[in-house]
């Protein structure tokens, strides 16, 4: 079946430069907040969405299931934009306004404006519970500032989705990402079952130590007693302090050595990237493929430490995927499914807890790493457990949020946190803490890809260990990834890609097996 046509080629010739312009504008708006950059971002995004909203071309595309691959992808890309131009404009302008608020916002802690790194440092290190509480509250100040806009945005997205025949925006997004909702929630349930008991057992022990540290009963522990504002990452461990290993680390050099060791050159990406924190810059981290032609960039806010070492490896995992997609593929196929790129990013981010990586790449003395092997295994296990439980919160929250944006999500958020994360809500709190998570507004219905990505990471990691004995310093791994994972881009569906690369459909089995193996190593 022909994968394109003169009409599609002509449309892509219009679409590609608009896509590039929108990506550059988003990069500029993220790296330096200004009214000029925000206006350019809105204008370029609207121009792109107007073309994607072309009703005549969309009507002429073959129905799903009968079309060549490029046309399937184009149909999925265009479908959300088949709404009135006024609706598209309202969505773009509101998204840009919320994004600018997040990028520029600096809450105050004890009267001093602080960034996310400063709040994270307090929650990792501070022993005074009062100051921890103030830092946690500061991290939530952005919520009330954007909550009404996020609800308005949800209504706009839902109205568009219903106009297109979907139940709501959650339903539409899954459908255009080649995800089945019932299968997704079956997978979530399987992850819940695989993690609930070990997470509860670990947290009971951790809470006892945490209560002793802060001089309170376990029933008095609240969100600010934990090590990050959302409890989405493994907390510090008394028997493993990673920070001295990374205190003087050159994070760029570590990242370059990691990828060079498997034959992947990231130097051109580093040159184009923006990796240090400053005012009027997004405080988060992301990778962006500007043009599907080699202009790949990473934004980070690096400070010395294990967190940003992990983040650099993660984001450059996205970057090498983007870079090594086969350039001869049709433009529409020179990308990939979100869950496959998240899987690669997560697999590389995990290396900061891998003994082989710590010795061979980070240069940590072998005897020190050997002495910490059990603690490293437990840290890796806890990281998987904690993150899985957090993603369950986010995905269930967004499912309900789009079902009814006007419901009492302040309480519902904490119901889910208590259910999945076993964190007791602050006494008497009634605030839109859910809105302080930027993904709810600006990366909507995306979090399921992180959890599915964890499953991909475990399954692919098991394949690489079985075939090559590991990942670190093995050029054959890079060759395999280029040929079997990166190269095909989006020329095949995500589920077919994973089955081909690993020899089995994506499932929870490898993830559960990894948890069991790490648990065993943690007590050896």
N, C-alpha and C positions, 0 to 999 in steps of 0.2 A: 504494500500500500504506500502511495506517495506520501512523504512526511511533510510536504509543504505545497505551496502553489504560488503563482505569480502574485495573487492578491495578498496571501499571507506574507510573502517576502516584502512586498511594498509596505504592508502594515508594520512589520518589524523594523524596516528602515526608518519609519516615523517614530516608532516606540523607543528604540535603543538610545538615541541621543537625548530624548526626554527623560528616560530612566537615569541616564548618567547625570544629567543636570540636576535632577531631584536628589540624587545621592550626594553629589558635591555640596549642594545647598544644605542638606541635613548634616553633613560633616562640618561645614563651616559654622552652622548654628550650634553644634555641640561643642566645638573647640573654642568658640568665642561668642558668648551671648551678646547680641545687640539687636536693636530694632531693625536695622538694615538686613542682618542675616535672617531674622525671623520673617521679615517680609519676603525675602527671596525664597526662603524655604516654602512658604505658603504658595507663592506664585508658581514655582516649579512643580510642586506636588499637585496643584490644581491642574496645571497643563498636562501632566502625566495622566491623572485620573480622568480628565476629559477625553483623552484619546482612548483609554481603556474602557470608557463608557460608550464607545461608538456602537449604537444599537443595530445598525445595518450589518456591520461585520459580525457582531455577536450572533445575530439571527441566522447568518449564513454558515456558521460553524457547525460541523457534524455533531450529532448528539454524543454524549458520553458513552463510552463502550464500543463505539464504532469508528472513532476517529484515529488518525495517526497520532503519535506521541506528542509532537509539537503542538498540534491543534488541541489535544486534551489539556495540555499545560496552559495554553492561551485561553481556553474556555474557563478554566479555574481562576486564572489571573483576572479575567475580565468580568466574571459574573458578579462579584460584590459591587461593581461600579455601574451596573445597569439600573441606575436610579436617576432621579431628577438632578440636573446640574446644581440647583440651589441646595439640595441635600448634601451633595459631595462637597460643595464649598463650605457649608456649615461644619461638617465633620473635620475637614482639613484645618480650618481656622481655629476650631476649638482644640484640636490635638496640638497644634503649634503653640497656642497660648498656654496650655498645661505644661508642655515640654519646656517652654521658656521659664515658667515658674519653678519647675523642678531644678533646672540648670542653675538659676540664679539664687535659689533659696539657701540661706544659711541661718539655721536656728541659733538661739542664744543659750549658752550654758553658763550659769552664774554671771549673767550680764555680758558675756563675751561671745561674739559670733564664731561659730565653729563649723567645720565641714564634716563629712561623713567619716573620714579617717580619724578625726579627733574623737568623735563619739565612739567609734569602734575601739579605739585604744582605751578609753575609760572603761568600757564594758569588758575588755579583756583583762585589765590590770588593776583597776581601782578596788581598794578594800573597804572604803567607806560606803555603806549601803545608801546613805542619803544622796551622795554625789552620783552614785550609779542610777538611782531613781530619777534624778534631775536630768541626767544624760539620756536615759531612755525616753523620758517625756519630751525632751528636746527633739529626739529623732522622729517623734510623731507630730510635731507642730505643722508639718507640711500637709497632713491629712485634712484638717478643717479648711485649709487654704484652697484646696482643690476639689473637695468632696462633691459639692453641688455641681461643679463642671463635669466631673466624672460620671455622675448620674445622668446629666443631660446628654453626655456623649453616648452613654449606654442606650438611652432612648432613641437617639438618632441612628445608632447602629442597628438596633432592633427594628425600627421602622423600615430601614433599608432592607434588612433581611426578610421581613414579612412581605414587603412589596415584591420580593423575588421568590416567594413561595416557601420560605423556610420558617420553622417555628420561632426562632430567635437568632441572634448573632452567634451564639455558641454553636448552634446547629449548622448554620451556614459555614462557619469557619472550619469545622471538622470536615464537612462535605467537600470543601474546596482544597483541603489538605489530604485528601484520599484517606481519611480516617473514619471508621465506623464507630458511632457513639456507643452502641451496646458492647462492642468488642473492647473499646477503650475502658469502659467502666468494669467490665469483667477483669481486665488486666489490673486496674486499680484495686479491685477487691483481692486479687491474687497477691499483689504486693502488700496490701494491708495484712493479709493472713501470714505472709512470710516474715513480716517485720514486727508485728504487734507484740508478740511474747518476748523476743529478745530485746526490743526497745524498752518495754516496760521493766524488764529485769535490770537492764543497764541503768535506766534512769532512776530506779529506786536506790541503787548503790550511789550513783552520782549525786542525787539529791541529799542523801545522808551526809556525804562529804561537803557538799555545798552549804548545807545548813550549819555544819560545824564551822566552816570557814567564816560565815557571816554571823555566827552566834545567835541563831534563831531555830525554831522548830521547822521541820520540813513542810508542815502545813502553812507556814508563813512565807515560803518562797514565792516570789512573784516574778514577772518577766524581766525586770532589771537585775535580778540575781544571776541571769544567764549571760553568755559571752557574746551574743550579738542581738541586735534589736528585734529580729524575727525568729531567733533560735533555728536558723536554717543551716548552720554549719556546726561541726563537732566542736565542743568547748575545749578549753585547755585541759590537760591531764597532769596530775601531780607527778606521775612517773615519766613524763615525756615533755620536755620543753624544747620545741623546735626553734624558737626565736634566736638563741645563740648561734645556731647553724646558718641562719640567714641574715644576721645582724649587719654584716658587712658585704653581703653578696651583691654582685653586679647582676641584676635580674635580666637585663638584656643579654649579657654574655651567657648566663645559664640557659636561657631559652635558645639562643643560637647553637650552643653546644649540643643541646638535646636533639634538635632537629637535624643538625649536621651529622650527628652520629648515625642517623638512619637515612642519610643521603638526601635530605631535603634542605634546600637553601632558602633561608628567610631574610637574608640581608637586604634585598630590595624592598621587602615589606617593612622592615624596621625603619629604613630611611624615610618612607612615606608616612610613618605612624606618629602619634602624639601620645607620649607615654608618661609624662610627669604632671603632678597636680598644680593647679593655679586657680586663681579667682576667675569667675565668668566662664567656667568650663564645666561640662557635664562631669559629675563626680562618679559616674559609673564606668563600665567597661564594655566594649563591644568591638566586633570586627565588621567591616563593611567592604563588599565587593562593588567598587564604583561602576565598573563598565563591563563586567564579564569578559574582560580582555586583558587582565593582568594588573590592573590598578586596584590592589587590595591593601587596606589600611586597618590598623588597630588603634583604638583609644583605650588608654589605661590611666591610672593615677598612682603610679608606683611610689611606695615607700618601702624601705627595707623590711623584710619579714616574710613569713611563710605564706600569708594570705595572698600577697601580690605575686609571689613566686608561682603559686598555684594558678592565679588568674592569668598570668602571662602565658603559661603553658596552655591553658584552656583557650584563650583567645587566639593564640597562634595555631592551635589545632584547627579552629575555623579557617584561619588564613591559609594554611597549606592546602586544605580541602579546596577552597576557592581557587587557589593558584594552579593546582594540578588537575583541574577538570580539563578534559580533552578539548583543546582550542578549536579542533576541527568539527565539533558538534554544532548543530544549528544553535543560533543565539538563545532561543527559548529553552534549550536543554542544557545550557552552560550554567547551571545552578544545581541545587540539590534540595531534598526534603529537609525541613528543619530538624527532624528527629535524628537523621543520619549525621548531620554536621554536629549536632549536640553530642551524639555518641562519641565521635572522634575527639571533640574538645574535652569531654569528661574523662575519656581514657587517658589523655595526655596530662590533664590536670592532676590525676591521681598519682602521677610519678613522684611528686614531692614527698610521698610517704613510702616510696619503693626503696628498699635497701640498696639495690644495685644502682639505681639512679643517684642516690645520696653519695655513694662512694665514687662512682665512675664519672659523674657529671658535676655534682656539687662539690666534690673534693673533700668530703668529710672523712676523717680517719676511720679506717675499717673497724678498729676495735671498739670505737664509740658506737658505730652503727650496729655492730654485732651485739653489743650489750643492750641495745634498744630494740632488737628485732620483735620481741613479744609485744612491747609497748607500741611499736609501729603498726603491727598487725591489728592490735585492738583499736588503735586510732583510725585505721582504714575502715574497720568494721563499723565503728561508731559513726564515722562520717557518712557511710552509706545509709545507715539506719536513720540518722537525724535528718538527712536531706530527703529521704523517701517520705518520711512522715510530714515534712514541711510541704512537699509537693502535693500530697493528699489534701492538705488544707487548701492550697491555692486552687487546685482544679475543681474540688467540690464547691469552693466559694464562688468561682466564676460561673459554674453551671447554674447555681441558684441566683447569682447576681443578674444574669441576663434573663432568667425566668421572670424576675420581678425586680427591676432596679429600685423601686420605691419601698421595698420591704425594709424591716429594721435590721439592716446588715451590721450595725454596730454590735448588737448582741449575737447575731448569727456568726460573725467572725470569731468571736471568743468561744462560742459553742464548738466550732470546728477546731480551734486551737486546743481547747481542753480535751476534745475527743481524740485527736490524732497526735498531739504533741505533749499532752499531759501537763500543760502549763496552766496554772491557776490565774484567772483574769484579775486585774487590779480591782480592789474593792470599790464598788459604786461607780465604776468608770462607764461613761456613755459618750464615746467619741468615735469618729470615723477612722479608726486606726487602720482599717483595710485600705483606705485611700492613700496612706503614706507609702504603700508599695507601688513603685512606679509602673510595674508591669500591668497592674489592673487597668491603668489608663492608657498606656502607650505601647504595651506589647500584649494586647488582649488575646485571651484564649490561646496562649502559647505555652503555659507551664507544663501541660501534659507532655510536650516534647522533651522537657528536661528529664522527666521520669522514664519515658520511653527511651531517651538517650542513655540513661544509666543502664537500662537493660541491653541496649546495643553495645555499650562500652564493655560490660561484663562478658557478653557473648563473643565479641570480636577479640577482646583480650585473651579469652580462653583459647580461641583459634590461633592467635599469634604465639602464645606460649607453647601450644601443642606442635605447631609447625616449625617455629624458629627458636624455641627455648626461652623466649622473652621478647622484650621490646628494645631496651636500652642498647645503643651501640651496634645495632644489627641492620646493616644496609638492606638486607633482604626484606626486612619489614617495610621499609620505605618503598621498595619496588613493588611489593605486594599491595600496599595501600594505593599507590599510584594507579596500578593496573586494575585492581578488583573493586576498589571503593571510590577513589577520587575520579579516575578517568571517565567512568560512565556517566558522571553528572546526574542529570535528571532524565536520562534517556530511557530508564526503566523505573518502575514504581519502587518505593522504598522497601516494601516487603520482599519483592523479588531480588533486589540488590543484596539485602541482608542474608536471604536464603542462599544465594549464590556464593557470597563471600565466606559464610560460616558453615554452610552445609546443612542448615536447619532453619525453620521459620523462627522469627523473633518470639521469645517466650521469657518466662520468669525463672526458668530452671537454672541458667548459668548464674544469674544474680543470686539466687538462693544458695547455690553451691559455693559461690564465692564467700558469702556470709558465713557459711558453715566452716569453710576452710580457714578463714581468718579467725574465727572463734577458736578453732583448734590450735592455731599457731599462737594465739594470744595467751594460752595457758601452758604452752610447752616450756 
